[in-house]
Amino acid sequence: MSMNNQGRPTGTGSAGVAATGSSLLPNEPLLFEIGDTEHSGVDLPDVEIDGTFLGGFERRSEIDLAGLTEPEALRHYVRLSRLNYSIDSGMYPLGSCTMKHNPRLNEKMARLPGFADIHPLQPVSTVKGALRLMDELAHWLMTLTNTAAVCLTPKAGAHGEMAGMMAIRAAQDAAGQGHRRVVLVPESAHGTNPATAAFLGYSVRSIPARDDGTVDVEAVKVALSPDVAAIMLTNPNTCGLFEPEVIEIAAAVHEAGAFFYCDGANFNAIMGVVRPGDLGIDAMHINLHKTFSTPHGGGGPGAGPVVLSAALAPFAPVPFVRKGELVEHIEGQHLGRITAFNGQMGMYVRALTYMLSHGGDGLAQAAKDAVLNANYIKARLERAFSVPFPGQPCMHEALFDDSFLAGTGVSTLDFAKALIDEGFHPMTMYFPLVVHGAMLVEPTESESKQTLDRFCDVMLDLAADAKAGNAGRFTSAPTRAPRRRLDETRAARSPVLTWSRPEELPQAAE
Amino acid sequence: MRYLPHSEAERAQMLAVIGAATAEDLFARVPTQALLHEPVNLPKHSPEFLVEAHMRALSRQNVAAGDGPFFIGAGAYRHHVPATVDHLIQRSEWLTAYTPYQPEVSQGTLQMLFEFQTQVAHLTGMEVANASMYDGSTATAEAVLMARRLTRRNRIVLSGGLHPHYRDVVRTYLGDGPDLVCLPASPEGQGDILNRIDAETAAIVVQTPDFYGHLRNLRAAADAAHAAGALLIVVVTEVVSLGLIEAPGALGADIVVCEGQSIGNPLNYGGPYVGLMATRKEFVRQMPGRLCGETVDADGTRGFVLTLSTREQHIRREKATSNICTNAGLCALAFSIHMSLLGEAGLKRLARLNHERAVKLARMLGTVPGVELLNKSFFNEMTIRLPVPAAPVVEMLAQAGVLAGLPVSRLEPHDPAVENLIVLAATELTTDTDIEMLADCLNAALQGDA
């Protein structure tokens, strides 16, 4: 096999084996097609019970859960896993997602019994190490951001947004400013920002981007009014650019009596280089699963601690650690509890392990390398691709639009699918929305120059081929993946969301 | 720095290609006053063995649940997780994949999610399930919001048997007000929700087994809710119970949410866990979170994709059903693998074993003078009343190496009615010796106290 199969989840020799059922690229049957309700991979004693304490609520309905013995289970999940692309198998340049290396030391530490096998409601006297760990993590996050407090508990970035915006609402309610019902959101924002604002009952006022892809402080000033509660601004923004007027924007927002919520999804570009607190932010969530290397796990679990300014700190949700003590109840205006227990402890362990490994110096170097890598890709590709906001360095993401594909019959989607055939995971497509046919490339600091060069070579080759009129290579792609393009319309039109026994299928298909 | 591939020479080569003199030039758009001119005041990078030593030292300051007799439940349960589960979820292809937005190279995750959704639907007796939520408590809050959308009504009534933390989370999501009715704690299992349903009620929320361990009559709750045009949301914090107790879906539930931690996931001091959410097919377009659906590829081969995403924030923005984006993928995988290993036969055996252990615990507690068992029914968890405040007794037992359960006052500090109560759970890991030690220590503590 050629080395150009870099990143293929399962490297076999030639194209076309995907559908053959080869053990190297299997078409794995569903669990329910190989298991049954009798088999089990767990030995447990079969104890007798009587119904004395069951109150007549014993199960009478069938469950219909398929079981597998241990060797069958291993094979099923190993074979399934090989249908996945992953960071460990190749470059995963998904913009906005920060698909960096996930160190295995993190995994090892998270599995220490003193972390993995402790209960959230154990007596506090038996979890002193957990509290210290949370304290240390909080110290790192507050130091890196220069903020007064951090709420660790949010379960993911969007949950952190919710916590931060709730703290803002609580602070304004406490100050008699409850009439502020509008949140400003730039057009380039992540979808979670307007969704969070709306979720909390705010109406969303959109701020246009100017021609260079950044937010104009004058546009913010125009949009600010006495009913504005906050601005939700991503910085570096989703176009991969640092907002040059962010300090002026913060001042204008504060001047108008509103708060500055910063979406910290792109903190990887600036950690150890810029402290968001110095920019005037009041709240910012930090995706531990992006910036601090906790694994994405196929879509979670994440962790979204939110740092808070001194003005918002009193409104942080419980629980939190203060002076080494776990605070579970406080009186007053705080916003309550946003999840049952103490947040994503397993992710705290991994993130702190990562921080200690890198150190403050290593984190800053990582940010600089992430920015270097993105600019390197931009420099190598910009003559063949189209850069929507030229003439300025990018941060940790290089953004292209689809104007270079005009007239080729190739779309951004086609281009991304063709990249799969070359052994790379596609970049983020069609986001941010402010750029037509957006391709957002985030290499992270984890990629070597060699890998970046190979990626750029492939990208240039694809661009040349598209312009040479070979649209078929793109519109038929992928042909060298476990599946060809999937019919998403069919999936949405008549949703099949669970497996049904074959005899039940006509009913399920209605 | 072991995680960073570039040499200084390579950095210089790359800067030359970019046309920048220094790395700092790439930050030219950052206002000068915002750039740090000296390193942050944090420790420098550290070799793996030193980091490991530091983390191990922290971990040793905690008492692990496995270190001695352990009876804490209350929404998180200590079960055995087969070694296969943890091995498999650490495979690179599971651990380091992203959300399956490119389905052609994500069929592993997608098929797993389809299997997971099916397992959850079957387990709860519902027609459809989503691809997971953060945890049981946030899933409960999301279910309440979903019920409001479905009924276009606002009032929500929470049973007094709902986990107090879950109640608090719902309160945070909804805000206090007349449309959120939180019934007082019901440690005796008393049912007072049926006569609180009115024509304004969107949904009632009933947990079973409830926070105090009682099994609740879901059929009666469903009938009363439906008669008033309201929905029944059922909360299950111990999913193993569904191997022995009737499925909520078979009793009329409209939305079922569970904390799925018990299957496949360690205690982790509270997270990450995995929220399960299941409902009727007709309600699916108001469901939050990711959904995986079956389809075919261009060759007609079966495959799976994320679907119905017009409900979600990345498409709908401020009109989305929820702001949720990330879910609990890897925890859902652990759940699904463990559930596959159990299968129906194994889950039922596990559930019976848990109940058998709990019966043993209940009977032994009944022999301790001064201890009153409040439950007539339970699965693997129960509430006892002591003649004295519970928290100091639990602390005393912890000092003796026995983690004796949860004093309810920790969650309900302002409710004198629960001051003397302890909620205790048994699982398949609870041994006869553990139970005897608990009874002995409890006896000694109460005698000493008297």
Contacts between the chains, C-beta under 8 A, distances in Angstrom:
chain1	res1	chain2	res2	distance
A	9	B	93	6.1
A	9	B	105	6.7
A	9	B	108	8.0
A	19	B	299	6.2
A	19	B	301	5.7
A	27	B	301	7.1
A	28	B	111	6.8
A	30	B	111	7.0
A	30	B	114	7.4
A	30	B	115	6.3
A	31	B	115	4.7
A	31	B	336	8.0
A	31	B	340	5.6
A	32	B	115	7.4
A	32	B	118	6.8
A	35	B	340	6.6
A	35	B	343	6.3
A	36	B	343	7.6
A	37	B	343	6.4
A	37	B	344	3.9
A	37	B	345	6.4
A	38	B	343	7.5
A	38	B	344	7.8
A	38	B	345	5.7
A	39	B	343	5.6
A	39	B	345	7.3
A	40	B	341	7.0
A	40	B	342	6.1
A	40	B	343	4.5
A	40	B	345	4.8
A	40	B	346	3.6
A	40	B	349	7.7
A	41	B	82	7.1
A	41	B	84	7.1
A	41	B	340	7.3
A	41	B	341	3.7
A	41	B	342	7.5
A	41	B	343	7.3
A	41	B	346	7.3
A	42	B	82	6.1
A	42	B	341	5.2
A	42	B	342	5.4
A	42	B	346	4.5
A	42	B	350	7.4
A	44	B	346	6.2
A	44	B	349	4.3
A	44	B	350	5.6
A	44	B	353	5.9
A	44	B	428	7.0
A	45	B	349	7.4
A	45	B	353	6.4
A	46	B	349	5.5
A	46	B	352	7.4
A	47	B	349	7.8
A	47	B	352	5.5
A	47	B	353	5.4
A	47	B	356	4.4
A	48	B	356	7.7
A	49	B	352	5.2
A	49	B	355	5.4
A	49	B	356	5.2
A	49	B	359	7.1
A	52	B	359	7.2
A	53	B	355	7.4
A	53	B	358	7.6
A	53	B	359	6.0
A	53	B	362	6.9
A	53	B	375	7.1
A	53	B	376	7.3
A	53	B	377	5.5
A	53	B	378	5.4
A	54	B	215	6.9
A	54	B	244	7.4
A	54	B	245	7.4
A	54	B	355	7.5
A	54	B	377	6.2
A	55	B	215	4.8
A	55	B	376	6.7
A	55	B	377	3.3
A	57	B	208	7.9
A	57	B	215	4.6
A	57	B	217	7.8
A	57	B	245	5.3
A	57	B	246	5.6
A	57	B	377	6.9
A	58	B	244	6.6
A	58	B	245	6.9
A	58	B	246	6.7
A	59	B	242	7.5
A	59	B	243	7.4
A	59	B	244	6.1
A	59	B	245	5.8
A	59	B	246	4.7
A	59	B	247	6.5
A	60	B	246	6.1
A	60	B	250	7.3
A	61	B	125	5.8
A	61	B	246	6.5
A	61	B	247	5.3
A	61	B	249	7.9
A	61	B	250	4.2
A	63	B	122	5.6
A	63	B	123	6.2
A	63	B	242	7.5
A	63	B	243	7.4
A	63	B	247	7.3
A	63	B	344	5.1
A	63	B	347	7.0
A	63	B	348	7.8
A	64	B	122	4.9
A	64	B	344	6.9
A	65	B	119	6.2
A	65	B	122	5.7
A	65	B	123	6.8
A	65	B	339	6.4
A	65	B	342	7.5
A	65	B	343	5.8
A	65	B	344	4.2
A	65	B	347	6.2
A	66	B	340	6.8
A	66	B	343	6.1
A	66	B	344	7.5
A	67	B	340	6.6
A	67	B	341	7.1
A	67	B	342	6.3
A	67	B	343	1.5
A	67	B	344	6.2
A	67	B	345	6.0
A	67	B	346	5.9
A	68	B	340	5.0
A	68	B	341	6.5
A	68	B	343	6.8
A	70	B	82	7.6
A	70	B	84	5.7
A	70	B	341	6.8
A	73	B	84	6.1
A	73	B	88	7.9
A	73	B	337	6.5
A	73	B	340	5.5
A	73	B	341	5.3
A	74	B	84	6.2
A	74	B	88	7.0
A	76	B	340	7.2
A	77	B	88	4.7
A	77	B	91	7.8
A	77	B	94	7.8
A	77	B	112	7.7
A	77	B	337	5.9
A	78	B	88	7.3
A	78	B	91	7.0
A	80	B	107	7.7
A	80	B	108	4.2
A	80	B	111	5.8
A	80	B	112	6.0
A	81	B	88	7.6
A	81	B	91	5.0
A	81	B	93	3.8
A	81	B	94	5.3
A	81	B	108	4.9
A	82	B	93	6.2
A	82	B	108	6.8
A	83	B	93	8.0
A	83	B	105	7.7
A	83	B	106	7.5
A	83	B	107	3.9
A	83	B	108	4.0
A	83	B	111	7.3
A	84	B	93	4.2
A	84	B	94	7.0
A	84	B	97	4.6
A	84	B	105	6.9
A	84	B	106	5.7
A	84	B	107	7.3
A	84	B	108	3.8
A	84	B	109	5.7
A	85	B	93	7.9
A	85	B	97	6.4
A	85	B	102	7.3
A	85	B	105	4.0
A	85	B	106	6.8
A	86	B	92	5.0
A	86	B	93	4.7
A	86	B	94	7.8
A	86	B	95	7.4
A	86	B	96	4.3
A	86	B	97	4.6
A	87	B	92	7.5
A	87	B	96	3.8
A	87	B	97	7.6
A	88	B	92	3.4
A	88	B	93	7.5
A	88	B	95	7.8
A	88	B	96	4.9
A	89	B	92	6.6
A	89	B	93	7.0
A	92	B	98	6.7
A	94	B	98	5.9
A	94	B	101	7.9
A	97	B	98	5.7
A	99	B	96	7.9
A	99	B	98	6.1
A	101	B	3	5.6
A	102	B	95	6.7
A	102	B	96	5.3
A	103	B	3	6.4
A	105	B	48	5.5
A	105	B	51	6.5
A	105	B	52	6.7
A	107	B	90	6.2
A	107	B	95	7.6
A	108	B	52	7.5
A	109	B	51	7.9
A	109	B	52	6.9
A	109	B	55	4.5
A	109	B	56	8.0
A	109	B	59	7.8
A	111	B	86	7.4
A	112	B	55	6.9
A	112	B	56	6.5
A	112	B	59	4.2
A	113	B	59	7.3
A	113	B	64	4.1
A	113	B	66	6.2
A	113	B	67	7.9
A	114	B	56	7.9
A	114	B	58	7.4
A	114	B	59	2.9
A	114	B	60	5.7
A	114	B	61	7.3
A	114	B	62	4.3
A	114	B	64	5.6
A	115	B	58	8.0
A	115	B	59	5.2
A	115	B	62	7.2
A	115	B	268	7.4
A	115	B	269	6.9
A	116	B	266	4.4
A	116	B	267	7.0
A	116	B	268	5.7
A	117	B	64	4.2
A	117	B	65	4.9
A	117	B	66	5.3
A	117	B	78	7.4
A	117	B	266	6.1
A	117	B	267	5.8
A	118	B	62	5.1
A	118	B	63	7.3
A	118	B	64	6.0
A	118	B	65	6.3
A	118	B	267	6.0
A	118	B	268	7.8
A	118	B	269	4.9
A	119	B	65	5.6
A	119	B	70	7.7
A	119	B	72	4.7
A	119	B	76	5.8
A	119	B	78	6.9
A	119	B	267	4.9
A	119	B	269	7.2
A	119	B	403	7.4
A	120	B	76	5.7
A	120	B	267	7.3
A	120	B	269	5.4
A	120	B	270	3.3
A	120	B	271	7.9
A	121	B	72	5.6
A	121	B	74	5.5
A	121	B	75	7.9
A	121	B	76	7.3
A	121	B	406	4.9
A	121	B	410	6.8
A	122	B	63	6.9
A	122	B	65	7.5
A	122	B	72	6.3
A	122	B	398	7.7
A	122	B	403	6.0
A	123	B	394	6.4
A	123	B	395	5.6
A	123	B	398	4.3
A	123	B	403	7.2
A	125	B	395	6.8
A	125	B	398	6.3
A	125	B	399	7.6
A	126	B	62	6.6
A	126	B	63	3.9
A	126	B	398	5.7
A	126	B	403	7.0
A	127	B	62	5.0
A	127	B	63	7.4
A	127	B	269	6.9
A	128	B	61	4.6
A	128	B	62	6.9
A	129	B	57	7.9
A	129	B	58	4.3
A	129	B	59	5.7
A	129	B	60	6.6
A	129	B	61	3.0
A	129	B	62	4.3
A	130	B	58	7.9
A	130	B	62	5.5
A	130	B	269	5.3
A	132	B	58	5.7
A	132	B	61	6.6
A	133	B	58	5.1
A	136	B	58	7.9
A	140	B	42	6.4
A	143	B	40	5.8
A	143	B	41	6.4
A	143	B	42	5.6
A	144	B	40	6.2
A	144	B	42	7.5
A	155	B	134	3.7
A	155	B	135	6.6
A	155	B	138	6.6
A	155	B	271	6.7
A	155	B	272	7.5
A	155	B	326	7.8
A	156	B	134	6.4
A	156	B	324	7.6
A	156	B	325	6.7
A	156	B	326	3.8
A	156	B	327	8.0
A	157	B	325	6.7
A	157	B	326	6.5
A	158	B	313	7.2
A	158	B	323	4.6
A	158	B	324	5.8
A	158	B	325	4.8
A	158	B	326	6.9
A	159	B	134	6.5
A	159	B	138	7.3
A	159	B	324	7.9
A	161	B	323	6.8
A	162	B	323	6.3
A	166	B	172	7.2
A	190	B	314	7.8
A	191	B	312	7.7
A	191	B	313	4.1
A	191	B	314	4.1
A	191	B	315	7.1
A	191	B	316	7.5
A	191	B	317	4.9
A	191	B	320	7.2
A	191	B	325	7.7
A	192	B	313	5.2
A	192	B	314	7.8
A	192	B	323	5.2
A	192	B	325	5.4
A	194	B	313	7.7
A	194	B	317	4.3
A	194	B	318	3.9
A	195	B	313	3.6
A	195	B	316	7.4
A	195	B	317	5.9
A	195	B	318	6.0
A	195	B	320	4.5
A	195	B	322	7.2
A	195	B	323	3.8
A	196	B	323	4.4
A	197	B	318	6.6
A	198	B	317	7.9
A	198	B	318	3.7
A	198	B	319	7.1
A	198	B	320	7.6
A	198	B	323	8.0
A	199	B	322	6.9
A	199	B	323	4.9
A	204	B	317	7.8
A	204	B	318	4.7
A	241	B	29	6.9
A	242	B	27	7.4
A	242	B	29	4.6
A	242	B	30	5.1
A	244	B	29	4.9
A	244	B	30	7.7
A	244	B	31	6.8
A	246	B	31	7.4
A	246	B	34	7.7
A	247	B	31	5.6
A	247	B	33	7.4
A	247	B	34	6.6
A	270	B	30	7.7
A	272	B	36	7.2
A	272	B	39	7.3
A	272	B	40	5.4
A	273	B	27	6.6
A	273	B	30	7.8
A	273	B	35	6.7
A	273	B	36	6.1
A	274	B	27	7.9
A	274	B	30	5.9
A	274	B	34	5.3
A	274	B	35	6.2
A	274	B	36	6.7
A	275	B	34	7.9
A	275	B	36	6.6
A	275	B	40	7.6
A	278	B	33	7.7
A	278	B	34	5.4
A	279	B	34	5.7
A	289	B	326	7.2
A	295	B	95	4.7
A	295	B	96	5.7
A	295	B	330	6.9
A	296	B	96	6.8
A	296	B	97	6.7
A	296	B	98	4.8
A	296	B	99	7.2
A	296	B	329	7.7
A	297	B	89	7.8
A	297	B	94	7.0
A	297	B	95	6.1
A	297	B	97	7.5
A	297	B	329	4.7
A	297	B	330	2.9
A	297	B	331	7.7
A	297	B	333	7.3
A	298	B	94	6.1
A	298	B	97	4.7
A	298	B	98	7.2
A	298	B	99	7.0
A	298	B	100	6.8
A	298	B	106	7.7
A	298	B	108	7.9
A	298	B	109	4.0
A	298	B	112	7.6
A	298	B	329	3.9
A	298	B	330	6.3
A	298	B	333	6.7
A	299	B	98	7.0
A	299	B	99	3.9
A	299	B	100	6.9
A	299	B	109	6.9
A	299	B	131	7.4
A	299	B	290	6.9
A	299	B	326	6.5
A	299	B	327	5.4
A	299	B	329	3.6
A	300	B	99	7.9
A	300	B	132	7.3
A	300	B	134	7.9
A	300	B	272	7.7
A	300	B	326	4.4
A	300	B	327	4.4
A	300	B	328	4.7
A	300	B	329	4.4
A	300	B	330	6.7
A	300	B	331	7.4
A	300	B	332	8.0
A	301	B	134	7.4
A	301	B	271	7.3
A	301	B	272	3.5
A	301	B	274	7.8
A	301	B	326	7.2
A	301	B	327	7.8
A	301	B	328	4.7
A	301	B	329	7.2
A	301	B	330	6.3
A	301	B	331	5.6
A	302	B	326	3.9
A	303	B	272	7.6
A	317	B	172	6.9
A	328	B	410	7.2
A	329	B	413	5.6
A	335	B	172	6.0
A	336	B	168	5.7
A	336	B	169	7.7
A	336	B	171	5.8
A	336	B	172	3.7
A	337	B	165	6.3
A	337	B	168	4.1
A	337	B	169	5.5
A	337	B	171	8.0
A	337	B	172	5.8
A	338	B	138	7.6
A	338	B	169	6.4
A	338	B	172	5.6
A	338	B	173	8.0
A	339	B	134	6.7
A	339	B	135	6.1
A	339	B	137	5.5
A	339	B	138	5.7
A	339	B	169	6.2
A	339	B	270	8.0
A	339	B	271	7.3
A	340	B	75	5.8
A	340	B	135	6.1
A	340	B	136	6.7
A	340	B	137	3.6
A	340	B	163	6.9
A	340	B	165	4.1
A	340	B	166	6.3
A	340	B	169	6.4
A	340	B	259	7.6
A	340	B	270	7.1
A	341	B	75	7.6
A	341	B	76	6.9
A	341	B	135	7.8
A	341	B	165	7.1
A	341	B	269	7.3
A	341	B	270	2.7
A	341	B	271	6.2
A	342	B	269	5.7
A	342	B	270	4.0
A	342	B	271	6.9
A	343	B	270	6.6
A	343	B	271	5.6
A	344	B	271	4.3
A	344	B	272	4.9
A	345	B	268	5.2
A	345	B	269	3.7
A	345	B	270	5.7
A	345	B	271	5.7
A	346	B	268	4.5
A	346	B	269	7.9
A	346	B	271	6.5
A	346	B	272	5.2
A	347	B	271	7.6
A	347	B	272	6.4
A	349	B	55	7.0
A	352	B	55	7.5
A	353	B	51	5.9
A	353	B	55	5.9
A	355	B	42	7.8
A	356	B	43	7.0
A	356	B	46	5.5
A	356	B	51	4.6
A	356	B	54	6.2
A	356	B	55	7.7
A	357	B	2	7.5
A	357	B	3	7.1
A	357	B	45	6.6
A	357	B	46	6.1
A	357	B	48	7.0
A	357	B	51	5.2
A	358	B	1	6.7
A	358	B	3	6.8
A	358	B	45	5.5
A	359	B	42	6.7
A	359	B	43	5.4
A	359	B	44	4.1
A	359	B	45	3.5
A	359	B	46	6.0
A	360	B	39	5.7
A	360	B	40	4.4
A	360	B	41	7.2
A	360	B	42	3.2
A	360	B	43	6.6
A	360	B	44	6.6
A	361	B	39	5.9
A	361	B	44	5.0
A	361	B	45	5.8
A	362	B	1	4.6
A	362	B	3	7.5
A	362	B	4	7.2
A	362	B	44	7.6
A	362	B	45	4.0
A	363	B	40	7.8
A	363	B	42	7.8
A	364	B	36	7.9
A	364	B	39	6.6
A	364	B	40	7.1
A	365	B	1	6.2
A	365	B	4	6.1
A	366	B	1	7.7
A	366	B	3	7.2
A	366	B	4	6.2
A	368	B	23	4.9
A	368	B	26	7.6
A	369	B	4	5.7
A	369	B	6	5.9
A	369	B	11	7.6
A	371	B	23	7.6
A	371	B	26	5.0
A	371	B	27	7.1
A	372	B	6	7.6
A	372	B	11	6.4
A	372	B	14	5.8
A	372	B	15	7.1
A	372	B	18	7.7
A	372	B	23	6.1
A	372	B	26	6.5
A	373	B	14	7.8
A	375	B	14	8.0
A	375	B	18	4.9
A	375	B	20	7.2
A	375	B	26	5.5
A	376	B	14	4.5
A	376	B	17	6.1
A	376	B	18	6.0
A	378	B	18	7.8
A	379	B	17	5.2
A	379	B	18	4.4
A	379	B	19	6.9
A	380	B	17	6.6
A	392	B	28	7.8
A	392	B	29	6.0
A	393	B	18	7.7
A	393	B	20	7.1
A	393	B	25	7.1
A	393	B	26	4.6
A	393	B	27	7.7
A	393	B	28	6.1
A	393	B	29	6.8
A	395	B	26	8.0
A	416	B	102	7.4
A	417	B	104	7.1
A	420	B	102	6.8
A	420	B	104	5.9
A	420	B	105	5.7
A	425	B	98	8.0
A	425	B	102	6.5
A	425	B	105	6.5
A	426	B	102	5.6
A	431	B	314	7.7
A	445	B	3	7.7
A	445	B	4	5.9
A	446	B	3	6.8
A	446	B	4	7.9
A	446	B	5	7.1
A	447	B	5	6.9
A	448	B	5	3.8
A	448	B	6	7.1
A	448	B	10	7.9
A	449	B	5	7.4
A	449	B	6	6.4
A	449	B	10	4.6
A	449	B	13	7.1
A	449	B	14	6.3
A	476	B	298	8.0
A	478	B	104	5.1
A	478	B	105	7.7
A	481	B	104	4.2
A	481	B	105	5.2
A	482	B	104	6.8
A	482	B	105	6.9
A	482	B	107	5.1
A	483	B	103	6.8
A	483	B	104	4.8
A	483	B	107	5.7
A	483	B	297	4.4
A	483	B	301	6.4
A	483	B	303	4.5
A	484	B	104	6.8
A	484	B	297	4.4
A	484	B	298	4.0
A	484	B	299	5.4
A	484	B	301	7.6
A	485	B	104	6.7
A	485	B	297	6.1
A	485	B	298	5.0
A	486	B	103	4.9
A	486	B	104	6.8
A	486	B	295	5.4
A	486	B	296	7.2
A	486	B	297	4.9
A	486	B	298	8.0
A	486	B	303	4.8
A	486	B	304	7.7
A	486	B	305	5.0
A	487	B	295	4.8
A	487	B	296	5.6
A	487	B	297	7.1
A	487	B	298	7.8
A	488	B	103	7.9
A	488	B	295	6.8
A	488	B	305	5.2
A	488	B	307	6.9
A	490	B	295	5.0
A	490	B	296	7.0
A	491	B	293	4.2
A	491	B	294	6.9
A	491	B	295	3.9
A	491	B	305	5.0
A	491	B	307	4.2
A	492	B	293	7.3
A	492	B	307	5.1
A	492	B	308	5.8
A	492	B	309	8.0
A	492	B	310	7.6
A	495	B	284	6.8
A	495	B	291	7.4
A	495	B	293	5.0
A	495	B	307	6.0
A	495	B	308	6.1
A	496	B	293	5.6
A	496	B	294	4.1
A	496	B	295	7.8
A	497	B	114	7.7
A	497	B	117	5.7
A	497	B	121	8.0
A	497	B	128	4.7
A	497	B	129	7.6
A	497	B	284	7.0
A	497	B	291	5.8
A	497	B	292	7.1
A	497	B	293	5.4
A	497	B	294	7.9
A	497	B	307	7.7
A	498	B	114	7.6
A	498	B	117	5.5
A	498	B	118	4.2
A	498	B	121	4.8
A	498	B	122	7.8
A	498	B	127	7.3
A	498	B	128	6.1
A	498	B	129	7.2
A	499	B	114	7.0
A	499	B	115	7.3
A	499	B	118	4.5
